[in-house]
Amino acid sequence: MARTPRHRRDWGSLYANLSETRKDAKGRPLAIGFIAEYTAPAVNPATGKAWKGKRKFKKGMKAMAEAWLDSEHEYCMRCEKGLEVFKPWKQREEEKKLRAMTLEAWSGLWVEHYRKSDGTRLRGNSMRALRNSVANFVDALGGDRPLTSVTTADVEAMNTRLLEEKGRYAARSTYGKLKACLKEATEVKPWHPRLLESNPCTLPAPKRPKRSAQAKIPEPTPEELKAIYDRMPAYLRIGVYFCATCGGDRVNELCAMRVSDIDLRHRLVHIHRGLDRGPDDRGRLRIVDRTKNEASDAYVPIPEAIIPMFEEHIAKYTDWPEDPDATLLKSASGAECVSPNTFRANFKKAATEAGRPDLHVHTLRATFDTYAVRLNHGGTVRDYMAVTRRTDEATSVNAYQKTDSKRQAELVNRIGDAIINPDSDSKDEAKSREEKLLARIAELEKQLAENNHSGN
């Protein structure tokens, strides 16, 4: 076997890179370039042996190979003196490329590695919202600028522009995502080194409006809800009262609901499904066994007032029990589920015809919340949170207040009666008022008799 030609050096080795397939006229391997190699002053934890620095250079690049070995020699000397921590040259090259990244390139990489607190990836629609926020700050700051060039003044100008052009909610959301994106760049992770020394997002986030335009919409009266219910297509109308009285269902949860999730015997509905179009938020709608957040996955009481409506709807407008996977709202097109946009469009049309064009589907959830607060007599904040499936209460409430399933059922029944049967007070409430009135009359009669007796 031919000996590989080597070039003498005081530090490191430089020798010919011989081809395994190409031969010269005498049958010897052809030299196709150079290999520069050295032993580093650090141990490879994977092998327990010293790191080997090795790099190939093309033919005619001997001077470049020599220069590379000289620079690596200087780097290794700094590492031996404790001035730097040794990293293999390929790792250093990758980090160098990362540090030269533009804002757009880094934000794209950040989105790719973005995970929720539980380590899972965002669902399609949430990922779309994240990408929209990223697109907002990339557009406002300039995506082709170096990541390291973003300053606090740039961020302040972005906030001002977004407040003017897109409003408080978009500005607040965009700033929050930019802050998280740049904070990631100040940290060291397995997939990237530290790219920024500090986060330029040091300003307070744009303030949230005290009340959104949506929150200012007055909730529908029971009479208006009944008018909307009557004007909805028969196969969809159950959704109006369902969202307004059963845990304030979101429209995605309503459209994903299967009949098997509803237990009329025990008056409970298990809300634990949602809709998804896949990781990229494209394609057909699919029912998935997960909700918006952990608190949304819950067993919620069904008010007695809506039980007959459920029974009639399930019998007339679903494929239950022949199809064990039958949905509560059956798609007229034969799809797996009714599209939320179909329900929204029909609700909007019915609300307009009922004289409330300002209403939208999410108002039904707000209506449930309003009645839950108004009718939660004697219950705790935890009872309210349980039936409305909220997560944003104070830690002390989460830790120390307990919830009571019986009180939840009573609260939901009061909500159902107030919305579906507004003219018929519950028998208990009517009886209680009657007993108090009779007791007051008896007390007054006793006082009158005592006065008459003392006067004589």
C-alpha angles and dihedrals in degrees: 000000000000116000115244109245111241130196117222116247135166090225128024129357134270120190142156119280104225122206117241093210109026119080135186125232091279093051095255120138113264120240106239098176143312138296118212115198139172142166113245126218092243137078123243104230091208094060104019089231133106117283115259115215109208133168134168125223130191125247112286093029098098093120090052090050090051091049091050092053090049092052091047089050090055091047092051090050090054089050091050089053090051094246092122139016112243118251125174112259093245090056091049091051092052091049090049090054091048092051089054092053123127121237090253094051093048094046089051090052090047092053090049091056097037114129136175121247090268091055097252127125122254118263120250100268093042090049089052090053090050092051090048091055091047090049089052095055094039089054094045097046100032119258098221095060119102113268090234092058096069110112135187089252089056090051092049091051090049091053091050092050095047092047089055098041105032108017135241099301095052091043093050094046093046093049091049092053093045090051091051092046094052093041087059088055091058092057134073115240133168090258099046143018124232106294100175130041092211140002113256090204096095098132124102112263116259108273120260113240112257089235128010122224087252092055091053093062108107112239114252118261118241088255092053091048090052090051090051091046091053092050096050120096108271094243092054105035096089086070092068095063093031092060092041097050111021109070095306094279118213114234092248090053091048094051091046094049115120122204088238088065090064119082106189092174093062093027095238134129122198108218105196108122136085141171129260139175095203134267094311095042091243134119132034124341114262131191111240129189097240138080135213093275142350095269091054091064099084148125106249126193117246115223115240091234092068098045095090090049091052092049093050094045095048091049095047108031109029136066092233129161095014089058110044089196094051114144123228089237109045116211113240089211095055094250121145090259144359112270114246087228089059091054092044093051093049092045091050091050093048093046091051091050089049091056098257106101089156093069125096133180096268088060086074090063090048089049091055090049092050094051091043090058094041096049101035093111112172093355128119130245086253090060089054091048092048096053094041093042095229127163105184102086124122118280092243091058092047092049104041112020115084128210127227121211091205092054090046090055091047090049093050090048091053089049091050093049092046093051104034101028103026095159095054114072114206112270091239093055093046092048091048092052091047092051092049091049093050091048091052092049091050090049092052092047090052091051091048092051091049091051092049091049094051091048092058 
